[in-house]
Amino acid sequence: MKNLTDIIVILDRSGSMASIKSDMEGGLASFMADQAKLPDPANVSLYLFDAKYEVSFENTPIQGIPAITLTPRGTTALL
């Protein structure tokens, strides 16, 4: 598709993110809202990691993405 933007977010959700949870959620929400206003289509993929890796969603049209909430937990794998 012409002029399609792919937004890929790789989000650290380790326990160290607890102190900036609200800032991270607010910043991502603001960024996504700004991107959704642009005339060209965009798809979003969200990947979360701590000691484990998880796909939250992939290639989802920006208008259909759920609210992004951060649930800090665990540790960061050092591999």
C-alpha positions as CSV (number, residue, x, y, z in Angstrom):
1,M,0.0,0.0,0.0
2,K,1.4,3.4,-1.0
3,N,2.4,5.7,1.9
4,L,1.7,3.1,4.6
5,T,3.5,3.7,7.8
6,D,4.5,0.8,10.1
7,I,5.0,1.8,13.7
8,I,6.8,-0.7,15.8
9,V,7.0,-0.3,19.5
10,I,9.3,-2.5,21.6
11,L,8.4,-1.7,25.2
12,D,10.4,-2.5,28.4
13,R,7.9,-3.7,31.0
14,S,10.5,-4.8,33.6
15,G,10.1,-3.8,37.2
16,S,12.4,-0.8,36.7
17,M,9.7,0.9,34.6
18,A,7.3,1.2,37.5
19,S,8.4,4.7,38.4
20,I,7.7,6.0,34.8
21,K,4.6,3.9,34.1
22,S,2.2,6.9,33.8
23,D,4.7,8.9,31.7
24,M,5.2,6.0,29.3
25,E,1.5,5.3,28.9
26,G,0.7,9.0,28.4
27,G,3.6,9.6,25.9
28,L,2.6,6.6,23.8
29,A,-1.1,7.6,23.9
30,S,-0.2,11.1,22.7
31,F,2.1,9.8,20.0
32,M,-0.5,7.3,18.7
33,A,-3.2,10.0,18.7
34,D,-0.9,12.4,16.7
35,Q,-0.1,9.6,14.2
36,A,-3.8,8.7,13.8
37,K,-4.6,12.2,12.7
38,L,-2.2,12.0,9.7
39,P,-3.8,11.4,6.3
40,D,-1.8,8.3,5.4
41,P,-2.7,4.9,6.9
42,A,-0.5,3.4,9.6
43,N,-0.3,0.0,11.2
44,V,1.1,-0.6,14.7
45,S,2.8,-3.5,16.3
46,L,3.5,-3.7,20.0
47,Y,6.1,-6.0,21.6
48,L,6.7,-6.2,25.3
49,F,9.7,-7.6,27.1
50,D,11.1,-8.2,30.6
51,A,12.6,-11.6,31.3
52,K,10.1,-12.9,28.7
53,Y,9.1,-11.6,25.2
54,E,5.4,-11.1,24.3
55,V,3.6,-10.0,21.2
56,S,0.7,-7.7,22.2
57,F,-0.5,-7.0,18.7
58,E,0.9,-6.9,15.2
59,N,0.1,-4.9,12.0
60,T,-3.1,-3.4,13.5
61,P,-4.5,-0.3,11.9
62,I,-3.8,2.6,14.2
63,Q,-7.5,3.4,14.5
64,G,-8.1,-0.1,16.0
65,I,-5.4,-0.4,18.5
66,P,-6.3,-0.9,22.2
67,A,-5.2,1.5,24.9
68,I,-1.6,0.7,25.7
69,T,-1.1,-0.1,29.4
70,L,2.2,-0.9,31.0
71,T,2.3,-3.5,33.7
72,P,5.8,-3.5,35.1
73,R,7.0,-6.9,36.3
74,G,10.0,-9.1,36.5
75,T,13.5,-8.4,35.5
76,T,15.2,-7.6,32.2
77,A,16.9,-10.6,30.6
78,L,20.6,-9.9,30.2
79,L,21.1,-12.1,27.1
